[in-house]
Amino acid sequence: MKPSDIRTKTQDELNDQLGSLKKEQFNLRFQRATGQLENTARVKEIRRDIARIKTIARQKTAENKA
């Protein structure tokens, strides 16, 4: 997911996206623990996408307060 795509979304859309990514991350952790995970790179992608969304959401709230 590109940062430019994230910046165009509203705060509610970011929260929804963040929730779905966290659920996917949870499922991937279980798959890795049980040995069923095939695409191990997806874990890293999800983690970085979550960080991107949190960072941009924090920037947006800081802009609104300033």
mmCIF file of the N, C-alpha and C atoms, coordinates in Angstrom:
data_MODEL
# 
_entry.id   MODEL 
# 
loop_
_atom_site.group_PDB 
_atom_site.id 
_atom_site.type_symbol 
_atom_site.label_atom_id 
_atom_site.label_alt_id 
_atom_site.label_comp_id 
_atom_site.label_asym_id 
_atom_site.label_entity_id 
_atom_site.label_seq_id 
_atom_site.pdbx_PDB_ins_code 
_atom_site.Cartn_x 
_atom_site.Cartn_y 
_atom_site.Cartn_z 
_atom_site.occupancy 
_atom_site.B_iso_or_equiv 
_atom_site.pdbx_formal_charge 
_atom_site.auth_seq_id 
_atom_site.auth_comp_id 
_atom_site.auth_asym_id 
_atom_site.auth_atom_id 
_atom_site.pdbx_PDB_model_num 
ATOM 1   N N  . MET A 1 1  ? 0.849   -1.172  0.000  1.00 0.00 ? 1  MET A N  1 
ATOM 2   C CA . MET A 1 1  ? 0.000   0.000   0.000  1.00 0.00 ? 1  MET A CA 1 
ATOM 3   C C  . MET A 1 1  ? 0.898   1.239   0.000  1.00 0.00 ? 1  MET A C  1 
ATOM 4   N N  . LYS A 1 2  ? 0.585   2.159   -0.887 1.00 0.00 ? 2  LYS A N  1 
ATOM 5   C CA . LYS A 1 2  ? 1.408   3.354   -1.019 1.00 0.00 ? 2  LYS A CA 1 
ATOM 6   C C  . LYS A 1 2  ? 0.928   4.451   -0.074 1.00 0.00 ? 2  LYS A C  1 
ATOM 7   N N  . PRO A 1 3  ? 1.847   5.246   0.446  1.00 0.00 ? 3  PRO A N  1 
ATOM 8   C CA . PRO A 1 3  ? 1.451   6.344   1.340  1.00 0.00 ? 3  PRO A CA 1 
ATOM 9   C C  . PRO A 1 3  ? 0.502   7.335   0.681  1.00 0.00 ? 3  PRO A C  1 
ATOM 10  N N  . SER A 1 4  ? 0.642   7.552   -0.621 1.00 0.00 ? 4  SER A N  1 
ATOM 11  C CA . SER A 1 4  ? -0.257  8.492   -1.296 1.00 0.00 ? 4  SER A CA 1 
ATOM 12  C C  . SER A 1 4  ? -1.692  7.978   -1.287 1.00 0.00 ? 4  SER A C  1 
ATOM 13  N N  . ASP A 1 5  ? -1.860  6.667   -1.378 1.00 0.00 ? 5  ASP A N  1 
ATOM 14  C CA . ASP A 1 5  ? -3.198  6.075   -1.302 1.00 0.00 ? 5  ASP A CA 1 
ATOM 15  C C  . ASP A 1 5  ? -3.786  6.243   0.095  1.00 0.00 ? 5  ASP A C  1 
ATOM 16  N N  . ILE A 1 6  ? -2.949  6.112   1.089  1.00 0.00 ? 6  ILE A N  1 
ATOM 17  C CA . ILE A 1 6  ? -3.414  6.218   2.473  1.00 0.00 ? 6  ILE A CA 1 
ATOM 18  C C  . ILE A 1 6  ? -3.820  7.650   2.790  1.00 0.00 ? 6  ILE A C  1 
ATOM 19  N N  . ARG A 1 7  ? -3.060  8.616   2.284  1.00 0.00 ? 7  ARG A N  1 
ATOM 20  C CA . ARG A 1 7  ? -3.340  10.024  2.588  1.00 0.00 ? 7  ARG A CA 1 
ATOM 21  C C  . ARG A 1 7  ? -4.673  10.493  2.028  1.00 0.00 ? 7  ARG A C  1 
ATOM 22  N N  . THR A 1 8  ? -5.158  9.857   0.979  1.00 0.00 ? 8  THR A N  1 
ATOM 23  C CA . THR A 1 8  ? -6.421  10.288  0.383  1.00 0.00 ? 8  THR A CA 1 
ATOM 24  C C  . THR A 1 8  ? -7.632  9.801   1.167  1.00 0.00 ? 8  THR A C  1 
ATOM 25  N N  . LYS A 1 9  ? -7.436  8.887   2.090  1.00 0.00 ? 9  LYS A N  1 
ATOM 26  C CA . LYS A 1 9  ? -8.559  8.314   2.840  1.00 0.00 ? 9  LYS A CA 1 
ATOM 27  C C  . LYS A 1 9  ? -8.903  9.164   4.056  1.00 0.00 ? 9  LYS A C  1 
ATOM 28  N N  . THR A 1 10 ? -10.155 9.035   4.494  1.00 0.00 ? 10 THR A N  1 
ATOM 29  C CA . THR A 1 10 ? -10.594 9.746   5.693  1.00 0.00 ? 10 THR A CA 1 
ATOM 30  C C  . THR A 1 10 ? -10.149 8.978   6.930  1.00 0.00 ? 10 THR A C  1 
ATOM 31  N N  . GLN A 1 11 ? -10.330 9.602   8.079  1.00 0.00 ? 11 GLN A N  1 
ATOM 32  C CA . GLN A 1 11 ? -9.925  8.976   9.343  1.00 0.00 ? 11 GLN A CA 1 
ATOM 33  C C  . GLN A 1 11 ? -10.716 7.690   9.594  1.00 0.00 ? 11 GLN A C  1 
ATOM 34  N N  . ASP A 1 12 ? -12.003 7.699   9.275  1.00 0.00 ? 12 ASP A N  1 
ATOM 35  C CA . ASP A 1 12 ? -12.822 6.499   9.467  1.00 0.00 ? 12 ASP A CA 1 
ATOM 36  C C  . ASP A 1 12 ? -12.360 5.365   8.559  1.00 0.00 ? 12 ASP A C  1 
ATOM 37  N N  . GLU A 1 13 ? -12.040 5.695   7.312  1.00 0.00 ? 13 GLU A N  1 
ATOM 38  C CA . GLU A 1 13 ? -11.537 4.672   6.389  1.00 0.00 ? 13 GLU A CA 1 
ATOM 39  C C  . GLU A 1 13 ? -10.211 4.106   6.867  1.00 0.00 ? 13 GLU A C  1 
ATOM 40  N N  . LEU A 1 14 ? -9.362  4.979   7.427  1.00 0.00 ? 14 LEU A N  1 
ATOM 41  C CA . LEU A 1 14 ? -8.078  4.508   7.957  1.00 0.00 ? 14 LEU A CA 1 
ATOM 42  C C  . LEU A 1 14 ? -8.284  3.562   9.138  1.00 0.00 ? 14 LEU A C  1 
ATOM 43  N N  . ASN A 1 15 ? -9.245  3.895   9.996  1.00 0.00 ? 15 ASN A N  1 
ATOM 44  C CA . ASN A 1 15 ? -9.522  3.025   11.143 1.00 0.00 ? 15 ASN A CA 1 
ATOM 45  C C  . ASN A 1 15 ? -10.047 1.666   10.690 1.00 0.00 ? 15 ASN A C  1 
ATOM 46  N N  . ASP A 1 16 ? -10.908 1.662   9.675  1.00 0.00 ? 16 ASP A N  1 
ATOM 47  C CA . ASP A 1 16 ? -11.430 0.402   9.147  1.00 0.00 ? 16 ASP A CA 1 
ATOM 48  C C  . ASP A 1 16 ? -10.309 -0.434  8.532  1.00 0.00 ? 16 ASP A C  1 
ATOM 49  N N  . GLN A 1 17 ? -9.449  0.230   7.766  1.00 0.00 ? 17 GLN A N  1 
ATOM 50  C CA . GLN A 1 17 ? -8.325  -0.451  7.124  1.00 0.00 ? 17 GLN A CA 1 
ATOM 51  C C  . GLN A 1 17 ? -7.379  -1.020  8.177  1.00 0.00 ? 17 GLN A C  1 
ATOM 52  N N  . LEU A 1 18 ? -7.135  -0.243  9.219  1.00 0.00 ? 18 LEU A N  1 
ATOM 53  C CA . LEU A 1 18 ? -6.253  -0.689  10.287 1.00 0.00 ? 18 LEU A CA 1 
ATOM 54  C C  . LEU A 1 18 ? -6.821  -1.914  10.995 1.00 0.00 ? 18 LEU A C  1 
ATOM 55  N N  . GLY A 1 19 ? -8.114  -1.908  11.231 1.00 0.00 ? 19 GLY A N  1 
ATOM 56  C CA . GLY A 1 19 ? -8.749  -3.054  11.872 1.00 0.00 ? 19 GLY A CA 1 
ATOM 57  C C  . GLY A 1 19 ? -8.645  -4.313  11.036 1.00 0.00 ? 19 GLY A C  1 
ATOM 58  N N  . SER A 1 20 ? -8.862  -4.182  9.740  1.00 0.00 ? 20 SER A N  1 
ATOM 59  C CA . SER A 1 20 ? -8.780  -5.368  8.881  1.00 0.00 ? 20 SER A CA 1 
ATOM 60  C C  . SER A 1 20 ? -7.345  -5.876  8.776  1.00 0.00 ? 20 SER A C  1 
ATOM 61  N N  . LEU A 1 21 ? -6.379  -4.972  8.764  1.00 0.00 ? 21 LEU A N  1 
ATOM 62  C CA . LEU A 1 21 ? -4.978  -5.407  8.707  1.00 0.00 ? 21 LEU A CA 1 
ATOM 63  C C  . LEU A 1 21 ? -4.564  -6.109  9.997  1.00 0.00 ? 21 LEU A C  1 
ATOM 64  N N  . LYS A 1 22 ? -5.060  -5.620  11.120 1.00 0.00 ? 22 LYS A N  1 
ATOM 65  C CA . LYS A 1 22 ? -4.729  -6.271  12.394 1.00 0.00 ? 22 LYS A CA 1 
ATOM 66  C C  . LYS A 1 22 ? -5.332  -7.671  12.475 1.00 0.00 ? 22 LYS A C  1 
ATOM 67  N N  . LYS A 1 23 ? -6.542  -7.829  11.945 1.00 0.00 ? 23 LYS A N  1 
ATOM 68  C CA . LYS A 1 23 ? -7.150  -9.163  11.904 1.00 0.00 ? 23 LYS A CA 1 
ATOM 69  C C  . LYS A 1 23 ? -6.337  -10.103 11.021 1.00 0.00 ? 23 LYS A C  1 
ATOM 70  N N  . GLU A 1 24 ? -5.908  -9.581  9.868  1.00 0.00 ? 24 GLU A N  1 
ATOM 71  C CA . GLU A 1 24 ? -5.096  -10.406 8.969  1.00 0.00 ? 24 GLU A CA 1 
ATOM 72  C C  . GLU A 1 24 ? -3.764  -10.768 9.613  1.00 0.00 ? 24 GLU A C  1 
ATOM 73  N N  . GLN A 1 25 ? -3.179  -9.819  10.329 1.00 0.00 ? 25 GLN A N  1 
ATOM 74  C CA . GLN A 1 25 ? -1.921  -10.086 11.025 1.00 0.00 ? 25 GLN A CA 1 
ATOM 75  C C  . GLN A 1 25 ? -2.110  -11.182 12.078 1.00 0.00 ? 25 GLN A C  1 
ATOM 76  N N  . PHE A 1 26 ? -3.212  -11.121 12.789 1.00 0.00 ? 26 PHE A N  1 
ATOM 77  C CA . PHE A 1 26 ? -3.524  -12.132 13.795 1.00 0.00 ? 26 PHE A CA 1 
ATOM 78  C C  . PHE A 1 26 ? -3.634  -13.513 13.156 1.00 0.00 ? 26 PHE A C  1 
ATOM 79  N N  . ASN A 1 27 ? -4.354  -13.587 12.027 1.00 0.00 ? 27 ASN A N  1 
ATOM 80  C CA . ASN A 1 27 ? -4.519  -14.857 11.335 1.00 0.00 ? 27 ASN A CA 1 
ATOM 81  C C  . ASN A 1 27 ? -3.189  -15.384 10.796 1.00 0.00 ? 27 ASN A C  1 
ATOM 82  N N  . LEU A 1 28 ? -2.353  -14.481 10.301 1.00 0.00 ? 28 LEU A N  1 
ATOM 83  C CA . LEU A 1 28 ? -1.052  -14.901 9.787  1.00 0.00 ? 28 LEU A CA 1 
ATOM 84  C C  . LEU A 1 28 ? -0.158  -15.434 10.899 1.00 0.00 ? 28 LEU A C  1 
ATOM 85  N N  . ARG A 1 29 ? -0.250  -14.841 12.087 1.00 0.00 ? 29 ARG A N  1 
ATOM 86  C CA . ARG A 1 29 ? 0.537   -15.350 13.215 1.00 0.00 ? 29 ARG A CA 1 
ATOM 87  C C  . ARG A 1 29 ? 0.118   -16.775 13.576 1.00 0.00 ? 29 ARG A C  1 
ATOM 88  N N  . PHE A 1 30 ? -1.170  -17.036 13.555 1.00 0.00 ? 30 PHE A N  1 
ATOM 89  C CA . PHE A 1 30 ? -1.635  -18.392 13.844 1.00 0.00 ? 30 PHE A CA 1 
ATOM 90  C C  . PHE A 1 30 ? -1.193  -19.376 12.770 1.00 0.00 ? 30 PHE A C  1 
ATOM 91  N N  . GLN A 1 31 ? -1.265  -18.949 11.526 1.00 0.00 ? 31 GLN A N  1 
ATOM 92  C CA . GLN A 1 31 ? -0.820  -19.823 10.441 1.00 0.00 ? 31 GLN A CA 1 
ATOM 93  C C  . GLN A 1 31 ? 0.669   -20.128 10.564 1.00 0.00 ? 31 GLN A C  1 
ATOM 94  N N  . ARG A 1 32 ? 1.459   -19.130 10.952 1.00 0.00 ? 32 ARG A N  1 
ATOM 95  C CA . ARG A 1 32 ? 2.892   -19.358 11.109 1.00 0.00 ? 32 ARG A CA 1 
ATOM 96  C C  . ARG A 1 32 ? 3.167   -20.311 12.271 1.00 0.00 ? 32 ARG A C  1 
ATOM 97  N N  . ALA A 1 33 ? 2.407   -20.164 13.341 1.00 0.00 ? 33 ALA A N  1 
ATOM 98  C CA . ALA A 1 33 ? 2.611   -21.018 14.512 1.00 0.00 ? 33 ALA A CA 1 
ATOM 99  C C  . ALA A 1 33 ? 2.248   -22.470 14.230 1.00 0.00 ? 33 ALA A C  1 
ATOM 100 N N  . THR A 1 34 ? 1.248   -22.677 13.380 1.00 0.00 ? 34 THR A N  1 
ATOM 101 C CA . THR A 1 34 ? 0.830   -24.047 13.077 1.00 0.00 ? 34 THR A CA 1 
ATOM 102 C C  . THR A 1 34 ? 1.533   -24.618 11.855 1.00 0.00 ? 34 THR A C  1 
ATOM 103 N N  . GLY A 1 35 ? 2.396   -23.814 11.226 1.00 0.00 ? 35 GLY A N  1 
ATOM 104 C CA . GLY A 1 35 ? 3.139   -24.298 10.070 1.00 0.00 ? 35 GLY A CA 1 
ATOM 105 C C  . GLY A 1 35 ? 2.361   -24.278 8.772  1.00 0.00 ? 35 GLY A C  1 
ATOM 106 N N  . GLN A 1 36 ? 1.278   -23.530 8.702  1.00 0.00 ? 36 GLN A N  1 
ATOM 107 C CA . GLN A 1 36 ? 0.443   -23.487 7.507  1.00 0.00 ? 36 GLN A CA 1 
ATOM 108 C C  . GLN A 1 36 ? 0.705   -22.260 6.641  1.00 0.00 ? 36 GLN A C  1 
ATOM 109 N N  . LEU A 1 37 ? 1.597   -21.372 7.091  1.00 0.00 ? 37 LEU A N  1 
ATOM 110 C CA . LEU A 1 37 ? 1.849   -20.128 6.361  1.00 0.00 ? 37 LEU A CA 1 
ATOM 111 C C  . LEU A 1 37 ? 2.724   -20.404 5.151  1.00 0.00 ? 37 LEU A C  1 
ATOM 112 N N  . GLU A 1 38 ? 2.229   -20.014 3.979  1.00 0.00 ? 38 GLU A N  1 
ATOM 113 C CA . GLU A 1 38 ? 2.973   -20.232 2.741  1.00 0.00 ? 38 GLU A CA 1 
ATOM 114 C C  . GLU A 1 38 ? 3.743   -18.991 2.320  1.00 0.00 ? 38 GLU A C  1 
ATOM 115 N N  . ASN A 1 39 ? 3.125   -17.825 2.421  1.00 0.00 ? 39 ASN A N  1 
ATOM 116 C CA . ASN A 1 39 ? 3.761   -16.585 1.992  1.00 0.00 ? 39 ASN A CA 1 
ATOM 117 C C  . ASN A 1 39 ? 4.278   -15.842 3.227  1.00 0.00 ? 39 ASN A C  1 
ATOM 118 N N  . THR A 1 40 ? 5.507   -16.109 3.609  1.00 0.00 ? 40 THR A N  1 
ATOM 119 C CA . THR A 1 40 ? 6.049   -15.501 4.823  1.00 0.00 ? 40 THR A CA 1 
ATOM 120 C C  . THR A 1 40 ? 6.312   -14.009 4.663  1.00 0.00 ? 40 THR A C  1 
ATOM 121 N N  . ALA A 1 41 ? 6.492   -13.544 3.448  1.00 0.00 ? 41 ALA A N  1 
ATOM 122 C CA . ALA A 1 41 ? 6.747   -12.125 3.212  1.00 0.00 ? 41 ALA A CA 1 
ATOM 123 C C  . ALA A 1 41 ? 5.523   -11.277 3.534  1.00 0.00 ? 41 ALA A C  1 
ATOM 124 N N  . ARG A 1 42 ? 4.355   -11.878 3.502  1.00 0.00 ? 42 ARG A N  1 
ATOM 125 C CA . ARG A 1 42 ? 3.111   -11.140 3.782  1.00 0.00 ? 42 ARG A CA 1 
ATOM 126 C C  . ARG A 1 42 ? 3.098   -10.599 5.209  1.00 0.00 ? 42 ARG A C  1 
ATOM 127 N N  . VAL A 1 43 ? 3.740   -11.303 6.142  1.00 0.00 ? 43 VAL A N  1 
ATOM 128 C CA . VAL A 1 43 ? 3.785   -10.854 7.530  1.00 0.00 ? 43 VAL A CA 1 
ATOM 129 C C  . VAL A 1 43 ? 4.489   -9.498  7.605  1.00 0.00 ? 43 VAL A C  1 
ATOM 130 N N  . LYS A 1 44 ? 5.592   -9.376  6.903  1.00 0.00 ? 44 LYS A N  1 
ATOM 131 C CA . LYS A 1 44 ? 6.355   -8.129  6.885  1.00 0.00 ? 44 LYS A CA 1 
ATOM 132 C C  . LYS A 1 44 ? 5.569   -7.011  6.207  1.00 0.00 ? 44 LYS A C  1 
ATOM 133 N N  . GLU A 1 45 ? 4.890   -7.321  5.116  1.00 0.00 ? 45 GLU A N  1 
ATOM 134 C CA . GLU A 1 45 ? 4.092   -6.321  4.401  1.00 0.00 ? 45 GLU A CA 1 
ATOM 135 C C  . GLU A 1 45 ? 2.987   -5.769  5.293  1.00 0.00 ? 45 GLU A C  1 
ATOM 136 N N  . ILE A 1 46 ? 2.309   -6.661  5.983  1.00 0.00 ? 46 ILE A N  1 
ATOM 137 C CA . ILE A 1 46 ? 1.210   -6.252  6.863  1.00 0.00 ? 46 ILE A CA 1 
ATOM 138 C C  . ILE A 1 46 ? 1.732   -5.349  7.973  1.00 0.00 ? 46 ILE A C  1 
ATOM 139 N N  . ARG A 1 47 ? 2.838   -5.747  8.573  1.00 0.00 ? 47 ARG A N  1 
ATOM 140 C CA . ARG A 1 47 ? 3.403   -4.965  9.664  1.00 0.00 ? 47 ARG A CA 1 
ATOM 141 C C  . ARG A 1 47 ? 3.764   -3.549  9.193  1.00 0.00 ? 47 ARG A C  1 
ATOM 142 N N  . ARG A 1 48 ? 4.330   -3.445  8.017  1.00 0.00 ? 48 ARG A N  1 
ATOM 143 C CA . ARG A 1 48 ? 4.706   -2.133  7.487  1.00 0.00 ? 48 ARG A CA 1 
ATOM 144 C C  . ARG A 1 48 ? 3.483   -1.309  7.095  1.00 0.00 ? 48 ARG A C  1 
ATOM 145 N N  . ASP A 1 49 ? 2.466   -1.958  6.549  1.00 0.00 ? 49 ASP A N  1 
ATOM 146 C CA . ASP A 1 49 ? 1.237   -1.241  6.203  1.00 0.00 ? 49 ASP A CA 1 
ATOM 147 C C  . ASP A 1 49 ? 0.563   -0.679  7.456  1.00 0.00 ? 49 ASP A C  1 
ATOM 148 N N  . ILE A 1 50 ? 0.556   -1.454  8.529  1.00 0.00 ? 50 ILE A N  1 
ATOM 149 C CA . ILE A 1 50 ? -0.021  -0.980  9.788  1.00 0.00 ? 50 ILE A CA 1 
ATOM 150 C C  . ILE A 1 50 ? 0.754   0.245   10.276 1.00 0.00 ? 50 ILE A C  1 
ATOM 151 N N  . ALA A 1 51 ? 2.061   0.191   10.209 1.00 0.00 ? 51 ALA A N  1 
ATOM 152 C CA . ALA A 1 51 ? 2.883   1.322   10.640 1.00 0.00 ? 51 ALA A CA 1 
ATOM 153 C C  . ALA A 1 51 ? 2.625   2.550   9.774  1.00 0.00 ? 51 ALA A C  1 
ATOM 154 N N  . ARG A 1 52 ? 2.483   2.356   8.472  1.00 0.00 ? 52 ARG A N  1 
ATOM 155 C CA . ARG A 1 52 ? 2.204   3.484   7.569  1.00 0.00 ? 52 ARG A CA 1 
ATOM 156 C C  . ARG A 1 52 ? 0.879   4.147   7.908  1.00 0.00 ? 52 ARG A C  1 
ATOM 157 N N  . ILE A 1 53 ? -0.132  3.321   8.128  1.00 0.00 ? 53 ILE A N  1 
ATOM 158 C CA . ILE A 1 53 ? -1.458  3.867   8.437  1.00 0.00 ? 53 ILE A CA 1 
ATOM 159 C C  . ILE A 1 53 ? -1.429  4.623   9.761  1.00 0.00 ? 53 ILE A C  1 
ATOM 160 N N  . LYS A 1 54 ? -0.780  4.059   10.769 1.00 0.00 ? 54 LYS A N  1 
ATOM 161 C CA . LYS A 1 54 ? -0.705  4.735   12.067 1.00 0.00 ? 54 LYS A CA 1 
ATOM 162 C C  . LYS A 1 54 ? 0.042   6.052   11.969 1.00 0.00 ? 54 LYS A C  1 
ATOM 163 N N  . THR A 1 55 ? 1.122   6.068   11.206 1.00 0.00 ? 55 THR A N  1 
ATOM 164 C CA . THR A 1 55 ? 1.915   7.286   11.049 1.00 0.00 ? 55 THR A CA 1 
ATOM 165 C C  . THR A 1 55 ? 1.119   8.383   10.356 1.00 0.00 ? 55 THR A C  1 
ATOM 166 N N  . ILE A 1 56 ? 0.466   8.044   9.268  1.00 0.00 ? 56 ILE A N  1 
ATOM 167 C CA . ILE A 1 56 ? -0.287  9.046   8.513  1.00 0.00 ? 56 ILE A CA 1 
ATOM 168 C C  . ILE A 1 56 ? -1.508  9.509   9.305  1.00 0.00 ? 56 ILE A C  1 
ATOM 169 N N  . ALA A 1 57 ? -2.139  8.602   10.043 1.00 0.00 ? 57 ALA A N  1 
ATOM 170 C CA . ALA A 1 57 ? -3.282  8.992   10.882 1.00 0.00 ? 57 ALA A CA 1 
ATOM 171 C C  . ALA A 1 57 ? -2.823  9.968   11.960 1.00 0.00 ? 57 ALA A C  1 
ATOM 172 N N  . ARG A 1 58 ? -1.673  9.730   12.537 1.00 0.00 ? 58 ARG A N  1 
ATOM 173 C CA . ARG A 1 58 ? -1.134  10.628  13.561 1.00 0.00 ? 58 ARG A CA 1 
ATOM 174 C C  . ARG A 1 58 ? -0.811  11.997  12.946 1.00 0.00 ? 58 ARG A C  1 
ATOM 175 N N  . GLN A 1 59 ? -0.268  12.010  11.745 1.00 0.00 ? 59 GLN A N  1 
ATOM 176 C CA . GLN A 1 59 ? 0.036   13.264  11.063 1.00 0.00 ? 59 GLN A CA 1 
ATOM 177 C C  . GLN A 1 59 ? -1.245  14.049  10.780 1.00 0.00 ? 59 GLN A C  1 
ATOM 178 N N  . LYS A 1 60 ? -2.288  13.351  10.365 1.00 0.00 ? 60 LYS A N  1 
ATOM 179 C CA . LYS A 1 60 ? -3.556  14.020  10.067 1.00 0.00 ? 60 LYS A CA 1 
ATOM 180 C C  . LYS A 1 60 ? -4.164  14.638  11.319 1.00 0.00 ? 60 LYS A C  1 
ATOM 181 N N  . THR A 1 61 ? -4.101  13.934  12.444 1.00 0.00 ? 61 THR A N  1 
ATOM 182 C CA . THR A 1 61 ? -4.667  14.488  13.683 1.00 0.00 ? 61 THR A CA 1 
ATOM 183 C C  . THR A 1 61 ? -3.838  15.684  14.157 1.00 0.00 ? 61 THR A C  1 
ATOM 184 N N  . ALA A 1 62 ? -2.526  15.641  13.936 1.00 0.00 ? 62 ALA A N  1 
ATOM 185 C CA . ALA A 1 62 ? -1.674  16.775  14.312 1.00 0.00 ? 62 ALA A CA 1 
ATOM 186 C C  . ALA A 1 62 ? -1.983  17.989  13.448 1.00 0.00 ? 62 ALA A C  1 
ATOM 187 N N  . GLU A 1 63 ? -2.267  17.780  12.177 1.00 0.00 ? 63 GLU A N  1 
ATOM 188 C CA . GLU A 1 63 ? -2.608  18.883  11.284 1.00 0.00 ? 63 GLU A CA 1 
ATOM 189 C C  . GLU A 1 63 ? -3.936  19.510  11.682 1.00 0.00 ? 63 GLU A C  1 
ATOM 190 N N  . ASN A 1 64 ? -4.884  18.672  12.101 1.00 0.00 ? 64 ASN A N  1 
ATOM 191 C CA . ASN A 1 64 ? -6.197  19.194  12.493 1.00 0.00 ? 64 ASN A CA 1 
ATOM 192 C C  . ASN A 1 64 ? -6.126  20.005  13.769 1.00 0.00 ? 64 ASN A C  1 
ATOM 193 N N  . LYS A 1 65 ? -5.223  19.644  14.680 1.00 0.00 ? 65 LYS A N  1 
ATOM 194 C CA . LYS A 1 65 ? -5.088  20.372  15.947 1.00 0.00 ? 65 LYS A CA 1 
ATOM 195 C C  . LYS A 1 65 ? -4.328  21.680  15.758 1.00 0.00 ? 65 LYS A C  1 
ATOM 196 N N  . ALA A 1 66 ? -3.442  21.715  14.791 1.00 0.00 ? 66 ALA A N  1 
ATOM 197 C CA . ALA A 1 66 ? -2.611  22.918  14.595 1.00 0.00 ? 66 ALA A CA 1 
ATOM 198 C C  . ALA A 1 66 ? -3.346  24.024  13.886 1.00 0.00 ? 66 ALA A C  1 
# 
